[in-house]
Amino acid sequence: MVRVLHVIKSLVSGGIETMIMNFYRNIDREKVQFDFAVHTQEYGFYEAEARKLGARIYYFHNLNEVNVFEYKREWEQFWKEHMNEYVVVHGHYRSHATFYVSVAKKWGVKTIAHSHSTSPKTIRGLGISMLMYPLRYSADYLFACSQKAGIYMFGRQFYRRGEIINNAIDIQKFKIDKRTKEKLVKQYSLENKFIVGHVGNYLIAKNHEFLIDIFVEIRKMVPNSKLVLIGAGTDDKGNELWKKISKLDLEGDVIALGKTNQVSEWLQVMNAFVFPSIHEGLGMAVVEAQAAGVRCVISDTIPNEVLVSNEIMQKSINTSAKEWAECVMDFCGNYVKVDTKKEISKHGYDITTECKRLQEFYIGLGEKNE
């Protein structure tokens, strides 16, 4: 068996963690097993499931400006104890990657640096870019969820030796299901309502405040509209969002579900999926929405790799909330969902195919290591 150590921030229900778990559920665990190095002491959304699937979970301190040497010593101690157990370290935690990749290489372990996002041109974004710069030369393999994410993290090196790993999904899980829709509609009294949906944690990049502005404009056109928010985040961000919702007197029209394992079920209910992100490495939730047959209106900052069906429209975040709302209603207002499985699979987002590809890669590394 090949054991792979995935290095992540935590096992919460974010896009990166969901992608890893999709692969983990579908990989042949008699041939490849995942373990996790996390950087939090808090219990993660996926921890129980990961352990049930056979994962070991190791806890590391989060890196900061005063504990760099302590952090590297922590990894040195880890490899003293576990160096013969792993073929490869698959790194997803970008701001820490230069440090744990360098230590792993010192102990002869193969390394993957995996880019899942981009960053805005801010001082913080520039700082992260500087931290990541050595990875384009030090990591053995360069992965990314999109061309844009790969270039952001690895520069021209990604053209030379990078590889896109699609954030694949279980297509069958998202197939159109009228019974599931009817059940949730009845449970939440959503009969004859126009349901606008969004999936994304409360982060600045997700642009939730603008999403609320768009919903306000939609309600002016369709008063019986409801907004469904799936995701969570820091208390501060959640509180700021709800202050705005309260100020606009929208509490009765916004359903905030927080973290949930029912994303695929709620996509059945949605009439429109609105995703006005400022920046994204990919935008996995948009692929899932299309797989469920929901029409999407998304920002034009999102990589083109998510354009996998005809059920999607791009819009500039520099246009007004009213223009977004008009686009949503024109594109999604009287739409009947269609099956998009063929398109999703054709673009490489079928977990069955993509998981086999990644599994063969891991096994190949194991064979080279023998």
BELRARA-V898662 format. One record per pair of residues at least 12 apart in sequence whose C-alpha atoms are under 10 Angstrom apart, sorted by the first residue. I is the first residue (numbers start at 1). J is the second residue. If there is no record, write none. Layout:
# BELRARA-V898662
i	j
I	J
I	J
This chain:
# BELRARA-V898662
i	j
1	28
1	29
1	30
1	31
1	32
1	33
1	85
1	86
1	87
1	363
1	366
2	29
2	30
2	31
2	32
2	33
2	34
2	85
2	86
2	87
2	88
2	359
2	362
2	363
2	364
2	365
2	366
2	367
3	29
3	31
3	32
3	33
3	34
3	35
3	55
3	85
3	86
3	87
3	88
3	89
3	362
3	363
3	366
4	32
4	33
4	34
4	35
4	36
4	55
4	85
4	86
4	87
4	88
4	89
4	90
4	362
4	366
5	33
5	34
5	35
5	36
5	37
5	55
5	56
5	57
5	58
5	85
5	86
5	87
5	88
5	89
5	90
5	91
5	111
6	20
6	34
6	35
6	36
6	37
6	38
6	57
6	88
6	89
6	90
6	91
6	92
6	93
6	112
7	35
7	36
7	37
7	38
7	39
7	58
7	60
7	89
7	90
7	91
7	92
7	93
7	94
7	96
7	97
7	100
7	101
7	113
8	20
8	36
8	37
8	38
8	39
8	40
8	90
8	91
8	92
8	93
8	94
8	96
8	97
9	36
9	37
9	38
9	39
9	40
9	59
9	60
9	62
9	91
9	92
9	93
9	94
9	95
9	96
10	36
10	37
10	38
10	39
10	40
10	41
10	42
10	43
10	44
10	45
10	46
10	47
10	59
10	93
11	36
11	37
11	38
11	39
11	40
11	42
11	43
11	44
11	45
11	46
11	47
11	48
11	50
11	57
12	42
12	43
12	44
12	45
12	46
12	47
12	232
12	259
13	44
13	45
13	46
13	200
13	201
13	231
13	232
13	259
13	260
13	261
14	45
14	46
14	199
14	200
14	201
14	231
14	232
14	233
14	259
15	116
15	167
15	199
15	200
15	201
15	282
15	283
15	284
15	285
16	92
16	93
16	115
16	116
16	117
16	145
16	167
16	284
17	44
17	45
17	46
17	92
18	46
18	167
18	169
18	284
19	166
19	167
19	168
19	169
19	284
19	351
20	34
20	92
20	167
20	168
21	34
21	46
21	49
21	50
22	167
22	168
22	169
22	170
22	351
22	355
23	167
23	168
23	169
23	170
23	351
23	352
23	354
23	355
23	356
23	358
23	359
24	50
24	53
24	55
24	355
24	359
25	49
25	50
25	53
25	170
25	351
25	355
26	169
26	170
26	351
26	352
26	354
26	355
26	356
26	359
27	351
27	352
27	354
27	355
27	356
27	357
27	358
27	359
28	355
28	356
28	359
29	53
29	54
29	359
31	359
31	360
31	362
31	363
32	359
32	360
32	362
32	363
32	366
33	53
33	54
33	55
33	56
33	86
33	359
33	362
34	50
34	51
34	53
34	54
34	55
34	56
34	57
34	86
34	90
35	50
35	51
35	53
35	54
35	55
35	56
35	57
35	58
35	86
35	89
36	50
36	51
36	55
36	56
36	57
36	58
36	59
36	89
36	90
37	56
37	57
37	58
37	59
37	60
37	89
37	91
37	93
38	57
38	58
38	59
38	60
38	61
38	62
38	93
39	58
39	59
39	60
39	61
39	62
39	63
39	93
39	96
40	58
40	59
40	60
40	61
40	62
41	58
41	59
41	60
41	61
41	62
42	59
45	259
45	260
45	261
46	261
58	78
60	74
60	75
60	78
61	74
62	96
63	95
63	96
63	99
64	96
68	96
68	99
69	99
71	96
71	99
71	100
72	99
72	100
72	102
72	103
73	103
74	100
74	103
75	99
75	100
75	101
75	102
75	103
75	104
76	100
76	103
76	104
76	106
76	107
78	103
78	104
79	103
79	104
79	106
79	107
79	108
79	109
80	107
83	104
83	107
83	108
83	109
84	107
84	108
84	109
85	109
86	109
86	110
86	366
87	108
87	109
87	110
87	111
87	362
87	363
87	364
87	365
87	366
87	367
87	368
87	369
87	370
88	104
88	105
88	108
88	109
88	110
88	111
88	112
88	140
88	362
88	365
88	366
88	369
89	101
89	104
89	105
89	109
89	110
89	111
89	112
89	113
89	139
90	110
90	111
90	112
90	113
90	114
90	139
90	141
90	142
90	143
91	111
91	112
91	113
91	114
91	115
91	139
91	142
91	143
92	112
92	113
92	114
92	115
92	116
92	143
92	144
93	113
93	114
93	115
93	116
94	113
94	114
94	115
94	116
94	117
94	128
94	129
94	131
94	132
94	135
94	153
95	127
95	128
95	129
95	130
95	131
95	132
96	128
96	131
96	132
97	111
97	112
97	113
97	114
97	131
97	132
97	134
97	135
97	139
98	113
98	131
98	132
98	133
98	134
98	135
98	136
98	138
98	139
99	131
99	132
99	134
99	135
101	113
101	134
101	135
101	138
101	139
101	140
102	134
102	135
102	138
102	139
104	139
105	138
105	139
105	140
109	140
109	369
110	139
110	140
110	141
110	365
110	366
110	369
111	135
111	138
111	139
111	140
111	141
111	142
112	135
112	138
112	139
112	140
112	141
112	142
112	143
113	132
113	135
113	136
113	138
113	139
113	140
113	141
113	142
113	143
113	144
113	153
113	154
113	162
114	135
114	139
114	141
114	142
114	143
114	144
114	145
114	149
114	150
114	153
114	154
114	162
114	163
114	164
114	165
115	142
115	143
115	144
115	145
115	146
115	147
115	148
115	149
115	150
115	151
115	152
115	153
115	154
115	164
115	165
115	281
116	143
116	144
116	145
116	146
116	148
116	149
116	150
116	152
116	153
116	165
116	167
116	280
116	281
116	282
116	283
117	144
117	145
117	146
117	148
117	149
117	150
117	152
117	153
117	279
117	280
117	281
117	282
117	283
118	146
118	148
118	149
118	150
118	151
118	152
118	153
118	205
118	279
118	280
118	281
118	282
118	302
119	149
119	152
119	153
119	205
119	278
119	279
119	280
119	281
120	205
120	278
120	279
120	280
128	153
129	152
129	153
129	154
130	153
132	152
132	153
132	154
133	152
133	153
133	154
133	155
134	153
134	154
135	153
135	154
135	157
136	150
136	153
136	154
136	155
136	156
136	157
136	158
136	161
136	162
137	154
137	157
140	161
141	158
141	161
141	162
141	163
142	154
142	157
142	158
142	160
142	161
142	162
142	163
142	164
142	165
143	158
143	161
143	162
143	163
143	164
143	165
143	166
144	158
144	162
144	163
144	164
144	165
144	166
144	167
144	281
144	282
145	163
145	164
145	165
145	166
145	167
145	168
145	281
145	282
145	283
145	284
145	303
145	305
146	163
146	164
146	165
146	166
146	167
146	280
146	281
146	282
146	283
146	302
146	303
146	304
146	305
146	306
147	159
147	162
147	163
147	164
147	281
147	282
147	303
147	304
147	305
148	280
148	281
148	282
148	302
148	303
148	304
148	305
149	164
149	280
149	281
149	282
149	303
150	162
150	163
150	164
150	281
152	281
165	348
165	349
165	354
165	355
165	357
165	358
166	282
166	284
166	305
166	347
166	348
166	349
166	350
166	351
166	354
166	355
166	358
167	282
167	283
167	284
167	285
167	287
167	348
167	349
167	350
167	351
167	354
167	355
168	284
168	287
168	288
168	344
168	345
168	347
168	348
168	349
168	350
168	351
168	352
168	353
168	354
168	355
169	284
169	287
169	288
169	291
169	344
169	345
169	348
169	349
169	350
169	351
169	352
169	354
169	355
170	288
170	291
170	349
170	350
170	351
170	352
171	288
171	291
171	292
171	340
171	341
171	342
171	344
171	345
171	349
171	350
171	351
171	352
172	291
172	292
172	341
172	350
172	351
173	263
173	264
173	265
173	288
173	291
173	292
174	263
174	264
174	265
174	266
174	267
174	268
174	288
174	289
174	290
174	291
174	292
174	293
174	339
174	340
174	341
175	264
175	265
175	267
175	268
175	290
175	291
175	292
175	293
175	338
175	339
175	340
175	341
176	264
176	265
176	267
176	268
176	269
176	291
176	292
176	293
176	294
176	337
176	338
176	339
176	340
177	264
177	265
177	267
177	268
177	269
177	292
178	268
178	269
179	265
179	268
180	264
180	265
180	266
180	267
180	268
180	269
181	265
181	266
181	267
181	268
181	269
181	270
182	268
182	269
183	265
183	269
184	265
184	266
184	268
184	269
185	266
185	268
185	269
188	255
190	224
190	225
190	226
190	269
191	224
192	224
192	225
193	222
193	223
193	224
193	225
193	226
193	269
193	270
193	271
194	218
194	219
194	222
194	223
194	224
194	225
194	226
194	227
194	269
194	270
194	271
194	272
194	329
194	332
194	333
195	224
195	225
195	226
195	227
195	228
195	253
195	254
195	267
195	269
195	270
195	271
195	272
195	273
196	215
196	218
196	225
196	226
196	227
196	228
196	229
196	254
196	267
196	269
196	270
196	271
196	272
196	273
196	274
196	296
196	328
196	332
197	211
197	215
197	226
197	227
197	228
197	229
197	230
197	254
197	255
197	266
197	267
197	269
197	270
197	271
197	272
197	273
197	274
197	275
197	289
197	294
197	296
198	211
198	227
198	228
198	229
198	230
198	231
198	256
198	267
198	270
198	272
198	273
198	274
198	275
198	276
198	285
198	286
198	289
198	296
199	228
199	229
199	230
199	231
199	232
199	257
199	258
199	259
199	263
199	266
199	267
199	273
199	274
199	275
199	283
199	284
199	285
199	286
199	288
199	289
200	229
200	230
200	231
200	232
200	233
200	258
200	259
200	275
200	277
200	283
200	284
200	285
201	229
201	230
201	231
201	232
201	233
201	234
201	237
201	238
201	258
201	259
202	229
202	230
202	231
202	232
202	233
202	234
202	235
202	236
202	237
202	238
202	240
202	241
202	258
203	231
203	232
203	233
203	234
203	237
203	238
203	277
204	237
204	277
204	278
204	279
205	276
205	277
205	278
205	279
205	280
206	275
206	276
206	277
206	278
206	279
206	280
206	283
207	275
207	276
207	277
207	278
207	279
207	317
208	229
208	237
208	238
208	241
208	275
208	276
208	277
208	278
209	240
209	241
209	242
209	244
209	245
209	276
210	275
210	276
210	277
210	317
210	320
210	321
210	324
211	227
211	274
211	275
211	276
211	277
211	321
211	324
211	325
212	227
212	241
212	244
212	245
212	248
212	250
212	254
212	321
213	244
213	245
213	248
213	320
213	321
213	322
213	324
213	325
214	274
214	276
214	320
214	321
214	322
214	323
214	324
214	325
214	326
214	328
215	227
215	250
215	253
215	254
215	274
215	321
215	322
215	324
215	325
215	328
216	245
216	248
216	250
216	321
216	322
216	325
217	320
217	321
217	322
217	323
217	324
217	325
217	326
218	321
218	322
218	323
218	324
218	325
218	326
218	327
218	328
218	329
219	250
219	253
219	325
220	322
220	325
221	325
221	326
221	329
222	329
222	333
223	253
224	253
225	253
225	254
225	271
226	250
226	252
226	253
226	254
226	255
226	270
227	250
227	252
227	253
227	254
227	255
227	256
227	270
227	272
227	273
227	274
228	253
228	254
228	255
228	256
228	257
228	266
228	267
228	269
228	270
228	273
229	254
229	255
229	256
229	257
229	258
229	259
229	266
230	255
230	256
230	257
230	258
230	259
230	260
230	261
230	262
230	263
230	266
231	256
231	257
231	258
231	259
231	260
231	263
232	256
232	257
232	258
232	259
232	260
233	258
233	259
238	258
242	254
242	256
263	285
263	288
263	289
264	288
264	289
264	291
264	292
265	292
266	289
266	292
267	288
267	289
267	290
267	291
267	292
267	293
267	294
268	289
268	292
268	293
268	294
268	337
269	292
269	294
270	289
270	292
270	293
270	294
270	295
271	293
271	294
271	295
271	296
271	328
271	329
271	332
271	333
271	334
271	335
271	336
271	337
272	289
272	293
272	294
272	295
272	296
272	297
272	312
272	328
272	329
272	331
272	332
272	333
272	335
273	285
273	286
273	289
273	290
273	294
273	295
273	296
273	297
273	298
273	312
273	328
273	332
274	286
274	289
274	295
274	296
274	297
274	298
274	299
274	312
274	313
274	324
274	325
274	328
275	296
275	297
275	298
275	299
275	300
275	302
275	314
275	315
276	297
276	298
276	299
276	300
276	301
276	302
276	314
276	315
276	316
276	317
276	324
277	298
277	299
277	300
277	301
277	302
277	316
277	317
278	299
278	300
278	301
278	302
278	316
278	317
278	318
279	299
279	300
279	301
279	302
279	303
280	299
280	301
280	302
280	303
281	301
281	302
281	303
281	305
282	301
282	302
282	303
282	304
282	305
282	306
283	298
283	302
283	303
283	304
283	305
283	306
284	305
284	306
284	349
285	306
286	298
286	302
286	306
286	307
286	308
286	312
287	305
287	306
287	307
287	308
287	309
287	312
287	344
287	349
288	306
288	344
288	349
289	311
289	312
290	306
290	307
290	308
290	309
290	310
290	311
290	312
290	337
290	338
290	339
290	340
290	341
290	343
290	344
291	308
291	309
291	311
291	338
291	339
291	340
291	341
291	342
291	343
291	344
291	345
291	349
292	337
292	338
292	339
292	340
292	341
293	309
293	311
293	336
293	337
293	338
293	339
293	340
293	341
294	311
294	312
294	332
294	335
294	336
294	337
294	338
294	339
294	340
295	309
295	310
295	311
295	312
295	313
295	328
295	331
295	332
295	333
295	335
295	336
295	337
295	338
296	310
296	311
296	312
296	313
296	314
296	328
296	331
296	332
297	311
297	312
297	313
297	314
297	315
297	324
297	325
297	327
297	328
297	329
297	331
297	332
298	312
298	313
298	314
298	315
298	316
298	317
298	324
298	328
299	313
299	314
299	315
299	316
299	317
299	318
299	324
300	313
300	314
300	315
300	316
300	317
300	318
301	314
301	315
301	316
301	317
302	314
305	347
305	348
306	344
306	347
306	349
307	343
307	344
307	347
308	340
308	342
308	343
308	344
308	345
308	346
308	347
308	348
308	349
309	340
309	341
309	342
309	343
309	344
309	346
309	347
310	340
310	343
311	331
311	332
311	335
311	337
311	338
311	340
312	331
312	332
313	327
313	328
313	331
313	332
314	327
315	327
315	328
